[in-house]
């Protein structure tokens, strides 16, 4: 990918470092390179090397001021989308790791947003775990160079990167507030256009 192109990075973060996290580097023509890494140091070094314009992380990046759901989580639920609160079971470990990575990236000058690929899939009526259908849908939306052996986590990282591109083009909305954090999803009119078969080429 040439340095002059806009590049975004989607990160489907695992709760613990011994498990694989998925990363997707995407340029504005929607060519992707996805990979799996484990340690925080590996993830950060890759990002520092590639220098994306925006990083979209699939993990809660804030806790609620009181226990349970944040305001952004409740807004997602109002759309009929299921998700867990940041302090629920393993989600607490994921949230703590997400906060740590976000703070390290922002301290190095990167912009970071929180995304939820499950919302993207559910609003488009794509089964969340159907790898074949997800891959085919993304290809039909204009994503290029998705490997045939791509993992489900990598597909979520690709979706995170798509939302990052939409964010840069003002084609997304940010649910929630600055106090408890925001979740970025595509604007509903953009999703309707996608459902009608419009390309996501930006």
C-alpha contacts under 8 A as a table, 3 or more apart, distances in Angstrom:
res1	aa1	res2	aa2	distance
1	X	5	X	7.40
1	X	27	X	7.11
2	X	5	X	5.82
3	X	6	X	7.83
5	X	27	X	6.33
5	X	28	X	6.64
6	X	27	X	5.56
6	X	28	X	5.53
6	X	52	X	7.53
6	X	53	X	6.57
7	X	25	X	6.80
7	X	26	X	5.59
7	X	27	X	4.40
7	X	28	X	6.50
7	X	51	X	7.91
7	X	52	X	4.88
7	X	53	X	5.64
7	X	54	X	7.34
8	X	25	X	5.90
8	X	26	X	5.42
8	X	27	X	6.40
8	X	52	X	4.87
8	X	53	X	5.56
8	X	54	X	4.98
8	X	55	X	5.93
8	X	56	X	7.77
8	X	161	X	5.97
8	X	164	X	6.36
8	X	165	X	6.70
9	X	23	X	6.87
9	X	24	X	5.47
9	X	25	X	4.57
9	X	26	X	6.23
9	X	47	X	7.97
9	X	52	X	6.05
9	X	54	X	6.40
9	X	55	X	4.81
9	X	56	X	6.22
9	X	157	X	7.99
9	X	160	X	7.70
9	X	161	X	5.37
9	X	164	X	7.53
10	X	23	X	5.63
10	X	24	X	5.02
10	X	25	X	6.61
10	X	55	X	5.95
10	X	56	X	4.85
10	X	57	X	6.01
10	X	58	X	7.65
10	X	157	X	4.66
10	X	158	X	6.06
10	X	159	X	7.30
10	X	160	X	4.61
10	X	161	X	4.17
10	X	162	X	7.88
10	X	164	X	7.39
11	X	21	X	7.21
11	X	22	X	5.81
11	X	23	X	4.60
11	X	24	X	6.56
11	X	55	X	7.37
11	X	56	X	6.16
11	X	57	X	4.76
11	X	58	X	6.03
11	X	157	X	5.08
11	X	160	X	6.79
11	X	161	X	7.82
12	X	21	X	5.76
12	X	22	X	5.02
12	X	23	X	6.35
12	X	57	X	6.16
12	X	58	X	4.87
12	X	59	X	7.22
12	X	153	X	6.30
12	X	154	X	7.24
12	X	156	X	6.17
12	X	157	X	4.93
12	X	160	X	7.56
13	X	21	X	4.83
13	X	22	X	6.58
13	X	57	X	6.91
13	X	58	X	6.10
13	X	59	X	6.28
13	X	94	X	7.46
13	X	98	X	7.35
14	X	17	X	7.06
14	X	19	X	6.18
14	X	20	X	6.32
14	X	21	X	5.02
14	X	94	X	6.55
15	X	19	X	7.62
15	X	90	X	6.96
15	X	91	X	7.20
15	X	93	X	5.48
15	X	94	X	3.90
15	X	95	X	7.63
15	X	97	X	6.67
16	X	19	X	5.76
16	X	93	X	7.18
16	X	94	X	7.10
16	X	97	X	7.70
17	X	20	X	7.21
17	X	38	X	5.26
17	X	39	X	5.01
17	X	40	X	6.79
18	X	38	X	5.93
18	X	39	X	7.05
19	X	38	X	5.80
20	X	36	X	5.77
20	X	37	X	5.37
20	X	38	X	4.64
21	X	36	X	5.54
21	X	37	X	5.37
21	X	38	X	5.72
21	X	153	X	7.36
22	X	34	X	7.10
22	X	35	X	5.81
22	X	36	X	4.57
22	X	37	X	6.46
22	X	153	X	5.61
22	X	154	X	4.98
22	X	156	X	7.91
22	X	157	X	5.90
23	X	34	X	5.52
23	X	35	X	5.46
23	X	36	X	6.23
23	X	37	X	7.59
23	X	154	X	6.46
23	X	157	X	5.50
23	X	158	X	7.71
24	X	32	X	6.42
24	X	33	X	5.59
24	X	34	X	4.22
24	X	35	X	6.61
24	X	154	X	6.86
24	X	157	X	5.35
24	X	158	X	5.43
24	X	161	X	6.61
25	X	32	X	5.64
25	X	33	X	5.26
25	X	34	X	6.36
25	X	52	X	7.76
25	X	158	X	7.91
25	X	161	X	7.19
26	X	29	X	7.94
26	X	30	X	5.68
26	X	31	X	5.56
26	X	32	X	4.51
26	X	33	X	6.60
26	X	158	X	7.74
26	X	161	X	6.39
26	X	162	X	7.91
27	X	30	X	5.30
27	X	31	X	5.72
27	X	32	X	6.92
28	X	31	X	7.50
28	X	165	X	7.21
28	X	201	X	7.72
28	X	202	X	6.60
29	X	201	X	6.51
29	X	202	X	7.19
30	X	142	X	6.74
30	X	143	X	5.02
30	X	144	X	5.95
30	X	162	X	7.93
30	X	201	X	6.99
31	X	143	X	6.12
31	X	144	X	4.61
31	X	145	X	5.96
32	X	143	X	7.19
32	X	144	X	6.18
32	X	145	X	5.82
32	X	146	X	6.62
32	X	158	X	7.50
33	X	145	X	7.30
33	X	146	X	7.57
34	X	146	X	7.92
34	X	154	X	6.17
34	X	157	X	7.74
34	X	158	X	7.51
35	X	154	X	6.90
36	X	154	X	7.49
37	X	42	X	6.46
37	X	43	X	6.34
38	X	42	X	6.79
38	X	43	X	7.24
39	X	42	X	5.21
39	X	43	X	6.44
40	X	43	X	5.15
40	X	44	X	6.05
40	X	101	X	7.42
41	X	44	X	5.19
41	X	45	X	5.94
42	X	45	X	5.23
42	X	46	X	6.21
43	X	46	X	5.29
43	X	47	X	6.37
44	X	47	X	5.10
44	X	48	X	6.04
44	X	101	X	7.85
44	X	105	X	7.62
45	X	48	X	5.03
45	X	49	X	6.10
46	X	49	X	5.15
46	X	50	X	6.21
47	X	50	X	5.19
47	X	51	X	5.74
47	X	52	X	6.96
48	X	51	X	5.36
52	X	55	X	6.77
52	X	110	X	7.98
53	X	110	X	7.28
53	X	111	X	7.23
54	X	110	X	6.82
54	X	111	X	5.31
54	X	112	X	6.07
54	X	113	X	7.72
54	X	164	X	6.58
55	X	110	X	7.46
55	X	111	X	6.27
55	X	112	X	4.79
55	X	113	X	6.33
55	X	161	X	7.67
55	X	164	X	6.95
56	X	112	X	5.85
56	X	113	X	4.90
56	X	114	X	5.67
56	X	115	X	6.04
56	X	160	X	5.69
56	X	161	X	6.31
56	X	163	X	7.56
56	X	164	X	5.77
57	X	98	X	7.66
57	X	112	X	7.24
57	X	113	X	6.29
57	X	114	X	5.06
57	X	115	X	5.82
57	X	160	X	6.85
58	X	114	X	6.10
58	X	115	X	5.11
58	X	116	X	5.43
58	X	117	X	6.94
58	X	156	X	7.92
58	X	157	X	7.53
58	X	160	X	6.72
59	X	94	X	6.54
59	X	95	X	6.27
59	X	98	X	5.96
59	X	114	X	6.60
59	X	115	X	7.17
59	X	116	X	7.33
60	X	63	X	7.48
60	X	86	X	6.05
60	X	94	X	7.30
60	X	95	X	5.03
60	X	98	X	6.45
60	X	99	X	7.68
60	X	114	X	6.65
61	X	95	X	5.84
61	X	96	X	7.76
61	X	98	X	5.38
61	X	99	X	4.91
61	X	102	X	7.22
61	X	114	X	6.48
61	X	181	X	6.98
62	X	86	X	7.55
62	X	95	X	6.83
62	X	99	X	6.59
62	X	180	X	6.03
62	X	181	X	5.75
63	X	70	X	6.95
63	X	86	X	5.88
63	X	87	X	7.04
63	X	95	X	7.43
63	X	180	X	6.52
64	X	67	X	6.02
64	X	68	X	6.42
64	X	69	X	6.11
64	X	70	X	4.62
64	X	71	X	7.76
64	X	86	X	7.54
64	X	180	X	5.59
65	X	70	X	7.51
65	X	180	X	6.65
67	X	87	X	7.15
68	X	85	X	5.44
68	X	86	X	7.11
68	X	87	X	6.45
68	X	88	X	7.60
69	X	72	X	7.96
69	X	73	X	5.68
69	X	74	X	6.43
69	X	84	X	7.76
69	X	85	X	4.76
69	X	86	X	7.01
70	X	73	X	5.12
70	X	74	X	6.42
70	X	85	X	7.26
70	X	176	X	7.74
70	X	180	X	5.92
70	X	181	X	7.64
71	X	74	X	5.16
71	X	75	X	6.37
71	X	176	X	5.16
71	X	177	X	7.03
71	X	180	X	6.65
71	X	181	X	7.94
72	X	75	X	5.09
72	X	76	X	6.33
72	X	175	X	5.07
72	X	176	X	3.69
72	X	177	X	6.94
72	X	180	X	7.46
72	X	181	X	6.79
72	X	182	X	5.55
72	X	183	X	6.06
73	X	76	X	5.11
73	X	77	X	6.25
73	X	83	X	7.43
73	X	85	X	7.14
73	X	176	X	7.51
73	X	183	X	7.75
74	X	77	X	4.98
74	X	78	X	6.25
75	X	78	X	5.08
75	X	79	X	6.81
75	X	175	X	6.38
75	X	176	X	6.89
76	X	79	X	5.33
76	X	80	X	7.10
76	X	81	X	5.89
76	X	82	X	7.75
76	X	119	X	7.71
76	X	175	X	7.39
77	X	80	X	5.19
77	X	81	X	4.93
77	X	82	X	6.02
77	X	83	X	7.34
78	X	81	X	7.20
81	X	118	X	7.89
81	X	119	X	6.12
81	X	122	X	6.78
81	X	123	X	7.88
84	X	88	X	6.47
84	X	91	X	7.45
85	X	88	X	5.51
85	X	91	X	7.27
86	X	91	X	5.26
86	X	92	X	5.53
86	X	94	X	7.96
86	X	95	X	6.00
87	X	90	X	7.92
87	X	91	X	5.79
87	X	92	X	4.44
87	X	95	X	7.67
88	X	91	X	5.26
88	X	92	X	5.97
89	X	92	X	6.03
89	X	93	X	7.92
90	X	93	X	5.43
90	X	94	X	6.50
91	X	94	X	4.89
91	X	95	X	5.93
92	X	95	X	5.07
92	X	96	X	6.17
93	X	96	X	5.18
93	X	97	X	6.23
94	X	97	X	5.18
94	X	98	X	6.03
95	X	98	X	4.94
95	X	99	X	6.06
96	X	99	X	5.22
96	X	100	X	6.25
97	X	100	X	5.09
97	X	101	X	6.24
98	X	101	X	5.27
98	X	102	X	6.00
99	X	102	X	5.10
99	X	103	X	6.10
100	X	103	X	5.29
100	X	104	X	6.31
101	X	104	X	5.13
101	X	105	X	6.12
102	X	105	X	5.17
102	X	106	X	6.04
102	X	112	X	6.49
103	X	106	X	5.16
103	X	107	X	6.00
104	X	107	X	5.15
104	X	108	X	6.48
105	X	108	X	5.12
105	X	109	X	6.55
105	X	110	X	5.39
105	X	111	X	7.52
105	X	112	X	7.50
106	X	109	X	4.99
106	X	110	X	4.88
106	X	111	X	6.10
106	X	112	X	7.00
107	X	110	X	7.40
113	X	164	X	7.86
113	X	182	X	7.83
113	X	183	X	7.45
113	X	184	X	7.08
114	X	182	X	6.64
114	X	183	X	5.15
114	X	184	X	6.16
115	X	160	X	6.23
115	X	163	X	7.34
115	X	183	X	5.25
115	X	184	X	5.10
115	X	185	X	6.60
116	X	119	X	5.62
116	X	120	X	7.09
116	X	160	X	7.22
116	X	183	X	6.96
116	X	184	X	7.43
116	X	185	X	7.27
117	X	120	X	5.02
117	X	121	X	6.31
117	X	156	X	5.77
117	X	157	X	7.98
117	X	159	X	5.83
117	X	160	X	6.03
118	X	121	X	5.18
118	X	122	X	5.99
118	X	128	X	6.47
119	X	122	X	5.13
119	X	123	X	5.94
119	X	185	X	7.30
120	X	123	X	5.45
120	X	124	X	6.31
120	X	159	X	7.55
120	X	185	X	6.98
120	X	186	X	7.49
121	X	124	X	5.19
121	X	125	X	5.95
121	X	126	X	4.87
121	X	127	X	6.79
121	X	128	X	6.13
122	X	125	X	4.75
122	X	126	X	5.83
122	X	127	X	7.07
122	X	128	X	7.08
123	X	126	X	7.72
123	X	191	X	7.59
124	X	191	X	7.10
124	X	195	X	6.75
126	X	130	X	7.72
126	X	133	X	7.15
126	X	134	X	6.57
127	X	130	X	5.40
127	X	133	X	7.61
127	X	134	X	7.52
128	X	134	X	7.80
129	X	152	X	7.16
130	X	133	X	5.52
130	X	134	X	6.12
131	X	134	X	5.16
131	X	135	X	6.04
131	X	151	X	7.55
131	X	152	X	5.79
131	X	155	X	7.80
132	X	135	X	5.26
132	X	136	X	6.16
133	X	136	X	5.12
133	X	137	X	5.99
134	X	137	X	5.13
134	X	138	X	6.21
134	X	155	X	7.35
135	X	138	X	5.24
135	X	139	X	6.25
135	X	146	X	7.56
135	X	155	X	6.97
136	X	139	X	5.11
136	X	140	X	6.17
137	X	140	X	5.05
137	X	141	X	6.24
138	X	141	X	4.94
138	X	142	X	6.59
138	X	143	X	5.62
139	X	142	X	5.24
139	X	143	X	4.85
139	X	144	X	6.45
139	X	146	X	7.58
140	X	143	X	7.24
140	X	199	X	7.70
141	X	194	X	7.39
141	X	197	X	7.58
141	X	198	X	7.36
141	X	199	X	5.17
141	X	200	X	5.53
141	X	201	X	7.81
142	X	199	X	5.99
142	X	200	X	6.07
142	X	201	X	6.28
143	X	146	X	7.22
146	X	150	X	6.89
147	X	150	X	5.17
150	X	154	X	6.24
150	X	155	X	6.98
151	X	154	X	5.11
151	X	155	X	6.39
152	X	155	X	5.04
152	X	156	X	6.41
153	X	156	X	5.07
153	X	157	X	6.33
154	X	157	X	4.88
154	X	158	X	6.19
155	X	158	X	4.94
155	X	159	X	6.28
156	X	159	X	5.02
156	X	160	X	6.17
157	X	160	X	4.94
157	X	161	X	6.27
158	X	161	X	5.04
158	X	162	X	6.30
159	X	162	X	4.97
159	X	163	X	6.36
160	X	163	X	5.22
160	X	164	X	6.32
161	X	164	X	4.90
161	X	165	X	6.36
162	X	165	X	5.16
162	X	166	X	6.33
163	X	166	X	4.96
163	X	167	X	6.07
163	X	172	X	7.30
163	X	184	X	7.36
163	X	185	X	6.52
163	X	186	X	6.37
164	X	167	X	4.97
164	X	168	X	6.39
165	X	168	X	5.18
165	X	169	X	6.42
165	X	202	X	7.93
166	X	169	X	5.08
166	X	170	X	6.19
166	X	171	X	4.81
166	X	172	X	5.66
166	X	186	X	6.70
167	X	170	X	5.14
167	X	171	X	5.73
167	X	172	X	5.08
167	X	173	X	7.68
167	X	184	X	7.65
167	X	186	X	7.74
168	X	171	X	7.57
169	X	172	X	7.92
169	X	202	X	7.70
170	X	173	X	7.99
171	X	186	X	6.14
171	X	187	X	5.70
171	X	190	X	6.81
172	X	184	X	6.55
172	X	185	X	5.57
172	X	186	X	4.06
172	X	187	X	4.50
173	X	184	X	5.68
173	X	185	X	5.63
173	X	186	X	6.03
173	X	187	X	5.45
174	X	182	X	5.73
174	X	183	X	5.55
174	X	184	X	4.41
174	X	185	X	6.55
175	X	182	X	5.24
175	X	183	X	5.22
175	X	184	X	6.24
175	X	185	X	7.69
176	X	180	X	7.16
176	X	181	X	6.15
176	X	182	X	4.61
176	X	183	X	6.70
177	X	180	X	5.97
177	X	181	X	5.52
177	X	182	X	5.68
178	X	181	X	5.17
178	X	182	X	6.81
186	X	190	X	6.32
186	X	191	X	6.53
187	X	190	X	5.22
187	X	191	X	6.50
188	X	191	X	5.01
188	X	192	X	6.22
189	X	192	X	4.99
189	X	193	X	6.24
190	X	193	X	5.04
190	X	194	X	6.23
191	X	194	X	4.90
191	X	195	X	6.16
192	X	195	X	5.01
192	X	196	X	6.37
193	X	196	X	5.10
193	X	197	X	6.55
193	X	198	X	5.40
194	X	197	X	5.11
194	X	198	X	4.96
194	X	199	X	6.75
194	X	200	X	7.22
195	X	198	X	7.29
